[in-house]
């Protein structure tokens, strides 16, 4: 019974340690990198978010993606909000906390040609989709 308790205790601690590590894309390039070779394991208990910077300069768009600590990422993103215009010399920094969340934006399926919302989609989902398109 003692051995069982020890193994369960260590097993739970091991599982908890895994839950605190996130994977993010890491790159600095003009392509919105999403290939498996750009996936990195972030530092356990230190880097708990993924960060994505989108810079618009004379040469085009530059993407910087990396692991980050939540405090550093949130401070950076809030400090650059006024520069996130989408125009030339724009800098947008976003933070997220789910695995590989700093990858490329997902392509959306077009709504039916009538323009009406699908009947099976709840109103909450429509609001969330709208907010996502505004905030991202």
N, C-alpha and C positions, 0 to 999 in steps of 0.2 A: 504493500500500500504506500509506503514511504517513497519508493522508486517511482510509482505512478504520479504522486503529487509533485515530485521534483521534475519529472518530464513534462507534466502539464504546465507547471510554472514556467519552465524555460521555453516551452513551446509557445505559450502566450506572449512572453517577452519577445521571442523571435518574430512572431507574427506582427506584433505591434511595431517593431523596428522596421519591418518591410513597408508598413503602411505609411511611414513618414518619409519615404523616398519617392520622388516624382521623376518622371522622364519628360524631357523637353527636346525640341529641336534646337540645335546650336549651329549658327552659320552667320556669315556676313557676305552677302552677294546681291546681285541684281535680279536673281530669280527667287521666287517665293519658295525656298527650299522645303521639300517635303519627302525627300528620299530617305530610306532607312539608314543610310550611312551618316545622316545628320542627327540621329537620335542619340542623346546622351543621358546617363544617369546622373541626376543632380546630387549634390552633397547632402547626406542624410542629416536631418535635424538643423540644417543651416539654410539651404536653398529649397524653399517650399513652394515656389511659384515659377511659372514660365513667363518670360518677358518677350515682347515683340516690339521692335522699333521700325517704323516705316518713314524713311526720309526721302523727300522729293527734292532733287537737285538738278542742275543743268544737264547732267548725263542721264537722267532718268530716275527710277526708283531704286533705293537701296534698302534691303531688308537686313536687320540685325536681330537674331534670335538667340536666346540664352536662358540658362537657369538664373534665378535671382532669389534673394531673401524677400519676404513679403514687405518688410519695412522699406528697404531700398527701392524696390519696384514701385510701390505705391507713392513714395515721395517723388521719384522721377516722373511717373506718369502725371501726377497732379501738377508738377512744376512746368510741364510742357503742354498742358491743355490749351493754353492761349496760342500756341504755335501749330496746333493740329488743324490746319485749314484744308488740306488736300491739294493746295496750290504749290507753286514753286517755292522752295525753301521751307516747306512744311515738315514738321517733326511730330509724329504721333507715337506715343508709347503706351502699350497696354499690358496688363498683368492678368494672369489667370491661374487657377490652382488645380486643374484636372490634367491627367496625363496627355501630353502632346497637344495641348490646347493652343499653343502658339504656332500651329501649322497653318496651311493655307485655308482661306475661307471656303466653306463648303458651297458647292454650286447648288442653287435652289431650283427646284422644279417649277416651271411656270404654272400659274393658276389657269383654270379653264378659260377658253377664249371669251366666254360670256362676261368674264370679269367678276362673276359672283363667287363668293367663298364656298368651298366644298361644304356640303350639308353635314357631313360627319365630323367636322373639325370644330371643337369647342371654341367659344369666344375667347377664353383665356389663352389658348394656343395662338390665335390670331394676334392678340395683343403682344404676346411674347415675341413672335416673329417680327412684328413691327418695331418693338423696342430694340431687338437685336440688330435690325438693319439700320436703325438710327444711331445706336451706340458704337457700332463696329465700323 
